[in-house]
């Protein structure tokens, strides 16, 4: 672009040029200077225009060249991107190969470490080694390559090897806390001490191990489950510990039943009871330690469940209730088998023995089982039932319900005792018909009272059994009706009172039958008095009712009092040979005085009769004196002896006094003192001496 030059011509330049003033000169100079500058500016502008045109041409060339460069570089760029992607893929493949090959190297790198086993003080490095193998196994499992199956199987073998070593560590920890000889449970519970638990150190050591094993897979071929195997090891150790702790108590019970109790084979009935009672010291409730044994089993079981539950809930993640129940069920297998075996042995001992000791041992067993049945259901059955019902065999089901099944069996066997005992009492007089009993307390009295006394001690056990049997059903097969059905309101009497009344009635009838084997009536009366008074003394001692009397109620007292009154009257009748000669003169004999020589006597026959009556009186008194010396009466019953002494003296002495007074001054003999051998006081002293 060309800029036209500026024209500086002025039409009035002549006028200006003619001016010669200073102002005009200055203006002219400035104008010249401005024009010079304008000219310079115009030149620069022309140069700038030239440069601009050149730059425009250069830039246009660059633009054309860039277009050509772009068209040249674009294919190259596209090829480069493809190469980059190929390179990235190659790198990824290489990394994957390196990672895969690295997992293959785990077999060689970790196997020696796994075979060495863990360190007890620091098992974490060993667990990390197993974790690396598991990580490699998981990686190969996700790749799902057929060529890796052998490697994966080898990794599963290594994991199984490592898990078994970890399980062995758990076993060592738990074994150290579980005395295989067991503990003395009696040293803890009776003294209010808590049973031993796993220590904090042991729990802190095994909880991480269990949690780690819980994360390991099951071997696909051997089906070895690490966590389950560890639980099995734990259960077996603790189960043996519980079994060993209960074994001494169980053996004590079995030994007591086999050695200290009579072991007459067969079950001939309660008729054999008194055959052994002479050597028996009697079984008292709790002697065999049945309740201690059963309660110890429940205490240990409850303690083990608490330990197991704490352990399982402390794992990461916590175990389910199903796992706890299945583990607890496995833990109790050995203890329950031993428990069931012991109960079976006790049942066999009870069934094959007929001694009264085993009878009350059976009641003790029933009581102990009954008291523990609800707790057994809560502690044992409830915590094992789900697992037991789903998988375990019938034998373990039986062991689980051993307590309830033994209770049912024991109750069934015990129901036979009640009718059998009464039948035995009724049959005893016939069995010993040829034997003449002494007048002391008979063995049947001792055994029956002991039986009744112990029945009262087991009232809580016996009453439900009698209820199951049914009131009066214990008299089936007997020719006698139950006592409380004979006009007595049985509704006011407990079931135990009804049975005891029938036992007492059978005892009294048996004593009456035994007394008939004694030919001399006076001796038989002493036999009955001694035995029935002993029964009464056992029921009422020092004016207070005994436990048996409280269980019997008024019916038992009435039965005993009635029998005692009858025996008392029979005994007084035994004095008839003594008081008979002292009775009033028989018809034809008179005591009227006929003169100073014979006062009240007739002929010789009358005199002889008086002499004979005195002689019979003294002979009868001598006979009774010998009888009482040979067969003392009521040795331990001072009240009965005092009563008999008073009644006999009151019955004999007045009649003797009248008879002596009547004939002392008579003429039945020239020497009356020869026939009147004793004064009234002497006769009384002799009678009194019979009851001292």
TORMARDREN-921017 format. One record per residue (C-alpha): residue number from 1; x, y, z. Coordinates in steps of 0.001 Angstrom, whole numbers. Each point is the difference from the previous one (the first is absolute). Example, Ala and Ser with C-alpha at 12.3 -4.5 7.8 and 13.67 -1.06 7.14 Angstrom:
<drenzas>
(1 (12300 -4500 7800)),
(2 (1370 3440 -660)),
</drenzas>
This chain:
<drenzas>
(1 (0 0 0)),
(2 (1401 3399 -1119)),
(3 (-749 3083 2007)),
(4 (-331 3144 -2039)),
(5 (2406 2790 977)),
(6 (-1457 2846 1907)),
(7 (-96 3245 -1870)),
(8 (1396 2928 1950)),
(9 (-768 2729 -2374)),
(10 (-1919 3000 1362)),
(11 (-1727 2587 -2134)),
(12 (938 2474 2446)),
(13 (3590 -1005 240)),
(14 (1184 3221 -1476)),
(15 (-1626 2010 2603)),
(16 (1496 -2130 2645)),
(17 (3386 -41 -1534)),
(18 (-67 3686 -23)),
(19 (-534 53 3681)),
(20 (3081 505 1892)),
(21 (-1296 -95 3430)),
(22 (1596 -2496 2564)),
(23 (-3244 -1760 518)),
(24 (-260 -826 -3589)),
(25 (3565 -1352 -12)),
(26 (-752 -2302 2851)),
(27 (-3143 -1220 -1584)),
(28 (1883 -693 -3166)),
(29 (2618 -2021 1801)),
(30 (-2559 -2059 1775)),
(31 (-1816 -645 -3211)),
(32 (3187 -1125 -1662)),
(33 (747 -2281 2864)),
(34 (-3476 -1466 -79)),
(35 (228 -554 -3694)),
(36 (3315 -1790 472)),
(37 (-1512 -2233 2562)),
(38 (-2964 -702 -2190)),
(39 (2318 -895 -2811)),
(40 (1912 -2335 2275)),
(41 (-3231 -1539 1122)),
(42 (-1073 -534 -3569)),
(43 (3241 -1756 -773)),
(44 (-347 -2263 2968)),
(45 (-3512 -717 -1009)),
(46 (1100 -1025 -3428)),
(47 (2659 -2310 1496)),
(48 (-2572 -1466 2313)),
(49 (-2307 -661 -2895)),
(50 (2812 -1753 -1823)),
(51 (792 -2148 3011)),
(52 (-3643 -790 463)),
(53 (-322 -1201 -3538)),
(54 (3089 -2200 436)),
(55 (-1266 -1436 3286)),
(56 (-3330 -732 -1577)),
(57 (1738 -1857 -2798)),
(58 (2139 -1977 2504)),
(59 (-2958 -910 2129)),
(60 (-1918 -1133 -3021)),
(61 (2927 -2225 -848)),
(62 (92 -1376 3500)),
(63 (-3671 -716 -196)),
(64 (416 -1923 -3188)),
(65 (2929 -1915 1462)),
(66 (-1935 -809 3211)),
(67 (-2819 -1345 -2064)),
(68 (2439 -2201 -1808)),
(69 (1636 -1025 3343)),
(70 (-3342 -887 1512)),
(71 (-911 -2114 -2937)),
(72 (3369 -1719 387)),
(73 (-55 -462 3852)),
(74 (-3593 -1143 451)),
(75 (581 -3578 -1259)),
(76 (3163 -171 2070)),
(77 (-1907 1119 3118)),
(78 (-2679 -2551 -570)),
(79 (2577 -2739 -374)),
(80 (1736 1162 3164)),
(81 (-3241 -239 2047)),
(82 (-448 -3551 -1149)),
(83 (3539 -825 1016)),
(84 (-543 1580 3398)),
(85 (-3077 -2118 580)),
(86 (1896 -3084 -1076)),
(87 (2806 887 2382)),
(88 (-2433 471 2900)),
(89 (-1592 -3347 -714)),
(90 (3386 -1635 -103)),
(91 (902 1610 3305)),
(92 (-3265 -1196 1563)),
(93 (597 -3510 -1245)),
(94 (3502 59 1363)),
(95 (-1220 1216 3379)),
(96 (-2683 -2691 68)),
(97 (2525 -2631 -933)),
(98 (2357 1216 2683)),
(99 (-2820 -57 2576)),
(100 (-1152 -3439 -1059)),
(101 (3530 -1327 -12)),
(102 (464 1628 3411)),
(103 (-2926 -2064 1387)),
(104 (1568 -3074 -1511)),
(105 (3131 853 1901)),
(106 (-2013 -9 3259)),
(107 (100 -3788 -4)),
(108 (3760 6 84)),
(109 (421 3033 2226)),
(110 (-2624 -722 2683)),
(111 (-60 -3787 245)),
(112 (3183 -266 2108)),
(113 (-1329 2649 2370)),
(114 (-3321 -1749 353)),
(115 (1635 -3324 733)),
(116 (2061 1528 2789)),
(117 (-3100 847 1969)),
(118 (-922 3149 1899)),
(119 (1775 1602 2908)),
(120 (-1960 -172 3217)),
(121 (1183 3430 1058)),
(122 (-716 1704 -3333)),
(123 (-2259 -1953 -2362)),
(124 (-824 3042 -2151)),
(125 (2789 -549 -2593)),
(126 (-1230 -3535 -475)),
(127 (-3563 1236 -437)),
(128 (1252 2550 -2542)),
(129 (1666 -2808 -1929)),
(130 (-3254 -1956 -141)),
(131 (-1781 3193 -1020)),
(132 (2369 456 -2954)),
(133 (-679 -3526 -1175)),
(134 (-3732 616 354)),
(135 (365 3253 -1938)),
(136 (1737 -1870 -2814)),
(137 (-2695 -2652 58)),
(138 (-2727 2623 -229)),
(139 (1780 1651 -2918)),
(140 (388 -3244 -1892)),
(141 (-3568 -933 744)),
(142 (-1202 3228 -1607)),
(143 (2099 -662 -3107)),
(144 (-1821 -3294 -518)),
(145 (2748 -1603 -2068)),
(146 (-2 -3741 -379)),
(147 (3787 -101 4)),
(148 (47 1424 3534)),
(149 (-2052 -2756 1654)),
(150 (3058 -1937 1182)),
(151 (1551 3131 1421)),
(152 (-3244 896 1762)),
(153 (-222 -3503 1445)),
(154 (3529 356 1313)),
(155 (-924 3346 1544)),
(156 (-3010 -1621 1686)),
(157 (2362 -2642 1394)),
(158 (2259 2701 1395)),
(159 (-2954 1828 1547)),
(160 (-1150 -3260 1599)),
(161 (3520 -604 1306)),
(162 (181 3472 1464)),
(163 (-3486 -185 1512)),
(164 (811 -3305 1666)),
(165 (3085 1533 1547)),
(166 (-2059 2935 1235)),
(167 (-2558 -2463 1372)),
(168 (2806 -1793 1823)),
(169 (957 3310 1572)),
(170 (-3593 513 1134)),
(171 (-20 -3541 1344)),
(172 (3163 686 2007)),
(173 (-1441 3178 1496)),
(174 (-3300 -1625 955)),
(175 (1668 -3174 1313)),
(176 (2221 2077 2270)),
(177 (-3171 1431 1578)),
(178 (-1879 -3328 118)),
(179 (1313 -2465 2543)),
(180 (-536 -3425 -1543)),
(181 (-332 -1411 3528)),
(182 (-2901 2348 571)),
(183 (-701 2202 2977)),
(184 (-1570 -735 3357)),
(185 (-3377 1671 -448)),
(186 (-646 -330 3732)),
(187 (2813 2466 584)),
(188 (-1874 2732 -1851)),
(189 (-3815 32 -36)),
(190 (-709 -1018 3634)),
(191 (2395 2721 1125)),
(192 (-1599 2643 -2186)),
(193 (2996 173 -2340)),
(194 (-424 425 -3749)),
(195 (1119 -2865 -2194)),
(196 (3254 548 -1934)),
(197 (-236 1759 -3360)),
(198 (2508 470 -2804)),
(199 (2486 2671 1025)),
(200 (143 3403 -1652)),
(201 (3372 -867 -1530)),
(202 (-1403 -3128 -1604)),
(203 (-3075 1797 -1308)),
(204 (2151 2812 -1422)),
(205 (2205 -2584 -1706)),
(206 (-2642 -2261 -1558)),
(207 (-2604 2583 -1044)),
(208 (2194 1422 -2836)),
(209 (877 -3531 -1079)),
(210 (-3635 -1058 -168)),
(211 (-894 3200 -1841)),
(212 (2758 -622 -2538)),
(213 (-997 -3626 -546)),
(214 (-3537 1165 -555)),
(215 (1194 1851 -3149)),
(216 (1697 -3032 -1563)),
(217 (-1741 -2114 -2653)),
(218 (-936 -3662 155)),
(219 (2274 -2370 -1891)),
(220 (-1854 -1070 -3172)),
(221 (1222 -3585 146)),
(222 (653 -891 3640)),
(223 (-2893 2222 1152)),
(224 (2142 1177 2884)),
(225 (-1699 3075 1480)),
(226 (2562 1921 2085)),
(227 (-2447 1775 2285)),
(228 (-2143 -3079 587)),
(229 (3077 -2130 661)),
(230 (1214 2477 2609)),
(231 (-3413 -65 1674)),
(232 (116 -3799 38)),
(233 (3411 93 1694)),
(234 (-1243 2520 2556)),
(235 (-3165 -2034 667)),
(236 (1868 -3266 459)),
(237 (2449 1494 2486)),
(238 (-2616 1764 2075)),
(239 (-2294 -3026 -217)),
(240 (2714 -2281 1406)),
(241 (636 2575 2708)),
(242 (-3675 -1 1036)),
(243 (-161 -3788 -171)),
(244 (3123 -362 2157)),
(245 (-1364 2473 2547)),
(246 (-3255 -1944 331)),
(247 (1566 -3445 -40)),
(248 (942 -160 3731)),
(249 (-3505 1025 1051)),
(250 (-1594 -2494 -2391)),
(251 (2310 -2763 1190)),
(252 (-804 853 3600)),
(253 (-3718 -411 -675)),
(254 (462 -3278 -1861)),
(255 (2349 -1381 2653)),
(256 (-2450 938 2725)),
(257 (-2830 -1806 -1780)),
(258 (2089 -3108 -707)),
(259 (2049 -396 3152)),
(260 (-1579 1852 2893)),
(261 (-3568 -950 -851)),
(262 (-1095 -3593 15)),
(263 (106 -1621 -3421)),
(264 (-2428 -2895 228)),
(265 (-556 -1186 -3548)),
(266 (-3478 -36 -1446)),
(267 (-3064 1862 1090)),
(268 (-1807 -2454 2229)),
(269 (-1910 2827 1597)),
(270 (109 1817 3272)),
(271 (-404 -3269 1881)),
(272 (3781 -253 7)),
(273 (387 3418 1550)),
(274 (147 -1110 3626)),
(275 (2366 -2824 -875)),
(276 (2669 2608 -625)),
(277 (-1074 2690 2425)),
(278 (1835 -1583 2909)),
(279 (3238 828 -1778)),
(280 (-1218 3267 -1501)),
(281 (774 3259 1688)),
(282 (-2700 1716 -2070)),
(283 (221 2286 -2970)),
(284 (-478 3692 636)),
(285 (-848 2493 -2669)),
(286 (3091 1356 -1662)),
(287 (2384 -2705 1266)),
(288 (953 -1085 -3519)),
(289 (604 3546 -1224)),
(290 (-2515 -198 -2863)),
(291 (-1042 3639 198)),
(292 (3623 1116 278)),
(293 (883 -1939 -3134)),
(294 (-2939 1232 -2080)),
(295 (352 3598 1165)),
(296 (3733 -105 -707)),
(297 (-760 -1189 -3533)),
(298 (-2393 2905 -500)),
(299 (2390 2513 1554)),
(300 (2858 -1079 -2249)),
(301 (-2266 -71 -3056)),
(302 (-1313 3464 710)),
(303 (3529 1290 539)),
(304 (1201 -1505 -3288)),
(305 (-2867 1532 -1941)),
(306 (791 3409 1469)),
(307 (3677 -342 -1005)),
(308 (-895 -1178 -3508)),
(309 (-2544 2763 -509)),
(310 (2511 2656 1084)),
(311 (2606 -1461 -2353)),
(312 (-2315 -222 -3015)),
(313 (-1418 3480 489)),
(314 (3521 1450 190)),
(315 (1010 -1237 -3461)),
(316 (149 2244 -3042)),
(317 (-2663 -363 -1252)),
(318 (-1940 -1483 2954)),
(319 (-1291 -3528 -448)),
(320 (-3682 -779 -265)),
(321 (-2087 -1735 2644)),
(322 (-179 -3027 -2269)),
(323 (3793 -304 72)),
(324 (24 411 3789)),
(325 (-2651 -2696 437)),
(326 (1725 -2439 -2338)),
(327 (3360 520 1735)),
(328 (-1567 -344 3431)),
(329 (-1745 -3170 -1115)),
(330 (3312 -1458 -1133)),
(331 (1661 1082 3266)),
(332 (-2585 -1901 2046)),
(333 (155 -3250 -1964)),
(334 (2496 -1749 2270)),
(335 (-1392 1357 3307)),
(336 (-3558 -883 -1009)),
(337 (972 -3527 -994)),
(338 (1676 -494 3379)),
(339 (-2968 1551 1773)),
(340 (-2447 -2294 -1801)),
(341 (2204 -3032 662)),
(342 (139 785 3718)),
(343 (-3770 391 183)),
(344 (-429 -3311 -1815)),
(345 (2312 -1714 2490)),
(346 (-1954 1440 2917)),
(347 (-3284 -1120 -1545)),
(348 (1336 -3531 -406)),
(349 (1142 -48 3627)),
(350 (-3444 1106 1148)),
(351 (-1806 -2533 -2175)),
(352 (2079 -2986 1069)),
(353 (-34 740 3730)),
(354 (-2805 -503 2463)),
(355 (1461 1673 3074)),
(356 (-1738 2886 1675)),
(357 (3180 2012 -385)),
(358 (-284 -225 -3761)),
(359 (-3663 923 302)),
(360 (816 3308 1621)),
(361 (3022 395 -2197)),
(362 (-2482 -158 -2890)),
(363 (-2149 2661 1687)),
(364 (3102 2131 513)),
(365 (832 -387 -3694)),
(366 (-3529 965 -1018)),
(367 (102 3038 2266)),
(368 (3374 1131 -1321)),
(369 (-1093 -478 -3626)),
(370 (-3322 1774 601)),
(371 (1647 2986 1652)),
(372 (2479 337 -2863)),
(373 (-2374 -718 -2913)),
(374 (-1028 3588 -748)),
(375 (3537 1313 274)),
(376 (1170 -2840 -2255)),
(377 (-2517 1059 -2642)),
(378 (1161 3616 188)),
(379 (3754 -615 104)),
(380 (498 -3156 -2048)),
(381 (-2956 -772 -2235)),
(382 (-802 3576 -1008)),
(383 (3597 723 -992)),
(384 (527 -3268 -1872)),
(385 (-3439 -898 -1305)),
(386 (181 1722 -3366)),
(387 (3255 -1597 -993)),
(388 (-865 -3350 1505)),
(389 (-3325 -223 -1767)),
(390 (1472 905 -3350)),
(391 (3114 -2127 -299)),
(392 (1014 -2157 2926)),
(393 (-800 -3699 201)),
(394 (-2585 -1617 2199)),
(395 (2554 -1002 2634)),
(396 (890 3629 619)),
(397 (-3673 915 73)),
(398 (-378 -2581 2772)),
(399 (2971 1427 1900)),
(400 (-1433 3494 -337)),
(401 (-3262 -1102 1607)),
(402 (1666 -2441 2405)),
(403 (-1237 1830 3074)),
(404 (-3661 132 -1004)),
(405 (3 -3574 -1298)),
(406 (1667 -1292 3161)),
(407 (-2520 1909 2078)),
(408 (-2884 -1653 -1838)),
(409 (1601 -3440 349)),
(410 (754 491 3702)),
(411 (-3540 1139 689)),
(412 (-1373 -3022 -1823)),
(413 (2142 -2367 2058)),
(414 (-820 1806 3242)),
(415 (-3740 -488 -488)),
(416 (504 -3725 618)),
(417 (1443 663 3435)),
(418 (-3230 1076 1680)),
(419 (-2253 -3025 -645)),
(420 (2967 -2363 268)),
(421 (932 1215 3453)),
(422 (-3512 -424 1404)),
(423 (-251 -3412 -1638)),
(424 (3323 -905 1579)),
(425 (-1217 982 3462)),
(426 (-3172 -2044 -454)),
(427 (1962 -3010 -1232)),
(428 (2642 -15 2715)),
(429 (-2027 -1845 2686)),
(430 (-653 -2820 -2449)),
(431 (3642 -143 -1037)),
(432 (1141 -321 3628)),
(433 (-2871 -2032 1286)),
(434 (2299 -2647 1423)),
(435 (2153 2491 1912)),
(436 (-937 1074 3512)),
(437 (837 3660 507)),
(438 (1437 1410 3169)),
(439 (-1894 2633 1961)),
(440 (2515 2727 -865)),
(441 (-600 2549 -2710)),
(442 (-485 -2027 -3134)),
(443 (2032 616 -3126)),
(444 (-3128 718 -1992)),
(445 (-792 2817 2433)),
(446 (3438 1528 -385)),
(447 (32 -283 -3779)),
(448 (-3556 1262 -453)),
(449 (518 3003 2262)),
(450 (3253 774 -1739)),
(451 (-1779 -309 -3342)),
(452 (-2758 2357 1137)),
(453 (2484 2434 1508)),
(454 (1988 209 -3200)),
(455 (-3128 297 -2101)),
(456 (-791 3142 1955)),
(457 (3511 1252 -656)),
(458 (-694 -438 -3717)),
(459 (-3536 1401 148)),
(460 (679 2345 -2924)),
(461 (1018 -2996 -2127)),
(462 (-2459 -2602 1280)),
(463 (-3176 2091 -154)),
(464 (121 558 -3793)),
(465 (792 -3695 -520)),
(466 (-2973 -1069 2110)),
(467 (-2186 2445 -1877)),
(468 (1101 -1577 -3269)),
(469 (-738 -3442 1405)),
(470 (-3424 1048 1276)),
(471 (-1456 -4 3498)),
(472 (-484 -3526 1292)),
(473 (1559 -1643 -3041)),
(474 (2888 -1167 2159)),
(475 (-2412 -2512 1580)),
(476 (-609 -1816 -3298)),
(477 (399 -3728 550)),
(478 (-552 341 3747)),
(479 (-3003 -1522 1774)),
(480 (-352 3168 2083)),
(481 (-1529 3312 -965)),
(482 (1897 3271 442)),
(483 (-381 1335 3530)),
(484 (-1152 3437 -1069)),
(485 (-2827 -1449 -2083)),
(486 (-1585 -1566 3067)),
(487 (-2327 2791 1052)),
(488 (2750 2629 281)),
(489 (-99 3148 -2092)),
(490 (3034 -450 -2240)),
(491 (-395 3466 -1476)),
(492 (1355 1491 3221)),
(493 (3090 -2219 -173)),
(494 (2943 452 -2329)),
(495 (915 -2797 -2373)),
(496 (3097 -744 2088)),
(497 (-2094 -201 3175)),
(498 (-2301 -2499 -1676)),
(499 (2881 -2231 -1003)),
(500 (1729 225 3388)),
(501 (-3262 -932 1701)),
(502 (-201 -3143 -2116)),
(503 (3624 -847 766)),
(504 (-673 448 3706)),
(505 (-3150 -2120 -209)),
(506 (1933 -2718 -1835)),
(507 (2707 159 2658)),
(508 (-2494 -354 2844)),
(509 (-1713 -2894 -1735)),
(510 (3359 -1677 -605)),
(511 (921 373 3680)),
(512 (-3315 -1501 995)),
(513 (612 -2918 -2350)),
(514 (3534 -467 1325)),
(515 (-1267 -8 3570)),
(516 (-2222 -2985 -782)),
(517 (3163 -2036 -585)),
(518 (712 310 3743)),
(519 (-1878 -2757 1802)),
(520 (-74 1618 3432)),
(521 (-2559 2774 -23)),
(522 (1766 2064 2614)),
(523 (3228 -41 -2021)),
(524 (-1903 997 -3133)),
(525 (-1525 2927 1890)),
(526 (3432 1193 1073)),
(527 (1160 -289 -3626)),
(528 (-2866 2193 -1191)),
(529 (384 2498 2830)),
(530 (3699 404 -595)),
(531 (-363 497 -3741)),
(532 (-3098 2171 -16)),
(533 (1286 2168 2831)),
(534 (3209 440 -1946)),
(535 (-2059 1126 -2999)),
(536 (-1938 2417 2172)),
(537 (3194 1323 1515)),
(538 (1420 607 -3475)),
(539 (-3126 1909 -983)),
(540 (-372 1984 3218)),
(541 (3263 738 1823)),
(542 (-3 2056 3199)),
(543 (-3486 1215 -761)),
(544 (955 1354 -3400)),
(545 (-850 -1442 -3398)),
(546 (2840 -1392 -2068)),
(547 (397 603 -3706)),
(548 (-1729 -3292 -718)),
(549 (-2953 935 2189)),
(550 (-310 3332 -1757)),
(551 (-102 -1756 -3357)),
(552 (-2419 -2660 1272)),
(553 (-2399 2443 1556)),
(554 (-2625 -971 2597)),
(555 (-828 -3241 -1796)),
(556 (3379 -1500 803)),
(557 (-289 944 3658)),
(558 (-3486 -1531 167)),
(559 (1202 -3240 -1568)),
(560 (2918 -247 2409)),
(561 (-2072 904 3048)),
(562 (-2635 -2580 -913)),
(563 (2586 -2739 -439)),
(564 (1720 1004 3213)),
(565 (-3302 -111 1945)),
(566 (-718 -3452 -1367)),
(567 (3488 -1254 900)),
(568 (-307 1621 3429)),
(569 (-3267 -1764 701)),
(570 (1432 -3300 -1189)),
(571 (2934 451 2319)),
(572 (-2224 648 2995)),
(573 (-1908 -3142 -889)),
(574 (3299 -1858 338)),
(575 (-317 643 3750)),
(576 (-3194 -2053 198)),
(577 (1925 -3051 1304)),
(578 (1101 2200 2889)),
(579 (-3210 1765 848)),
(580 (-2266 -2949 -837)),
(581 (671 -1854 3279)),
(582 (-702 3212 1895)),
(583 (-3494 350 -1405)),
(584 (-3011 -433 2312)),
(585 (-689 -3495 1374)),
(586 (-1685 -2336 -2401)),
(587 (-3575 -1170 838)),
(588 (-36 -2664 2731)),
(589 (2884 1607 1814)),
(590 (-986 2224 2911)),
(591 (1954 2111 2361)),
(592 (-2452 34 2830)),
(593 (1622 -795 3342)),
(594 (-1337 -3267 1474)),
(595 (1640 265 3326)),
(596 (3065 1124 1748)),
(597 (2092 -2724 -1539)),
(598 (-928 426 -3673)),
(599 (-615 3522 -1093)),
(600 (-1475 113 -3501)),
(601 (1106 -3457 -1039)),
(602 (-2083 -3073 -522)),
(603 (1379 -3397 -669)),
(604 (3407 -1154 -1116)),
(605 (-800 614 -3658)),
(606 (-621 3657 671)),
(607 (3241 308 1907)),
(608 (1873 -1676 -2809)),
(609 (-1613 2333 -2522)),
(610 (1228 3067 1888)),
(611 (3464 -1436 234)),
(612 (-85 -776 -3709)),
(613 (-1138 3523 -859)),
(614 (2871 1520 1962)),
(615 (2380 -2390 -1705)),
(616 (-1366 841 -3472)),
(617 (320 3703 714)),
(618 (3651 -312 986)),
(619 (716 -2375 -2853)),
(620 (-1560 2422 -2487)),
(621 (1973 2857 1484)),
(622 (3196 -2051 -240)),
(623 (-726 -855 -3618)),
(624 (-555 3632 -931)),
(625 (3086 1002 1916)),
(626 (2072 -2514 -1931)),
(627 (-1640 1144 -3227)),
(628 (826 3643 642)),
(629 (3534 -838 970)),
(630 (426 -1937 -3233)),
(631 (-1936 2435 -2136)),
(632 (196 3526 1411)),
(633 (-2805 2294 -901)),
(634 (331 3535 -1350)),
(635 (3611 493 949)),
(636 (189 3468 -1503)),
(637 (-3559 1109 723)),
(638 (-82 1203 3585)),
(639 (-3497 1406 -392)),
(640 (-1399 -3317 -1170)),
(641 (1764 -1886 2795)),
(642 (-1335 2448 2564)),
(643 (-3493 -362 -1382)),
(644 (202 -3799 -28)),
(645 (1478 -61 3491)),
(646 (-2809 2179 1318)),
(647 (-2782 -1926 -1730)),
(648 (1315 -3433 966)),
(649 (525 1039 3610)),
(650 (-3464 1551 58)),
(651 (-1452 -3182 -1483)),
(652 (1859 -2595 2130)),
(653 (745 1492 3407)),
(654 (-3569 877 1065)),
(655 (-1215 -3479 -919)),
(656 (2955 -1603 1720)),
(657 (-586 2129 3093)),
(658 (-3642 -1013 194)),
(659 (785 -3647 -569)),
(660 (2713 -63 2650)),
(661 (-2134 1932 2449)),
(662 (-2857 -2415 -562)),
(663 (1987 -3162 610)),
(664 (2828 1113 2239)),
(665 (-1997 -547 3186)),
(666 (-1820 -3025 -1357)),
(667 (525 -3665 809)),
(668 (1006 -1178 -3489)),
(669 (3377 -824 1473)),
(670 (1558 -465 3385)),
(671 (2910 2118 -1245)),
(672 (-1423 2734 -2348)),
(673 (3418 1620 -385)),
(674 (1145 -3100 -1789)),
(675 (-2439 713 -2832)),
(676 (-72 3812 186)),
(677 (3607 381 -963)),
(678 (113 3720 -736)),
(679 (-1536 3043 1491)),
(680 (-1857 2525 -2090)),
(681 (3051 2257 -136)),
(682 (2257 -2842 -1034)),
(683 (-2356 -974 -2832)),
(684 (-163 3607 -1097)),
(685 (3790 270 60)),
(686 (270 -3103 -2142)),
(687 (-2456 1427 -2499)),
(688 (1772 3343 -36)),
(689 (3310 -1732 -613)),
(690 (-1388 -1471 -3211)),
(691 (-156 3483 -1529)),
(692 (3327 1417 1067)),
</drenzas>
